[in-house]
Amino acid sequence: MKRLSTEEMAEKKRLREDSVKNFIKSDKRRGSFLAAIPKGFQWLFYQVYAGKIKSPTKAIRAKCIDCSCWQRDEVEKCMAVTCPLYDFRPYQEKDKPFKQDTPLEETKDL
Ligand code: SF4
């Protein structure tokens, strides 16, 4: 994947912020919610609301992060095993990369 220059990253960020702002102005039902959530999650919710996703993965991430009061650690520690999204929630232990000091023998069955 091509690495973006600082200017390209700034432009991408500006375009994303404009998309979110335009959505907030244009969608009365979801716009006020989108405006009120933490900025770091607005792009994720915008993508879901605007139909920019091709699978439910981001929608599940959005629901879980909302459910956990915007705390990723709380999604990871979620104990609501009866929730239909439980097995699909993001930030699970299995998603973490191996620890650097894990001996190779301990990783072969994983
Ligand atoms: S899996 Fe846990 S964090 Fe995700 S929606 Fe269900 S209860 Fe909330």
Boltz pocket constraint, residues with backbone or C-beta under 6 A from the ligand:
constraints:
  - pocket:
      binder: B
      contacts: [[A, 60], [A, 63], [A, 64], [A, 65], [A, 67], [A, 68], [A, 74], [A, 75], [A, 78], [A, 79], [A, 80], [A, 83], [A, 84], [A, 85], [A, 86], [A, 87], [A, 89]]
      max_distance: 6.0
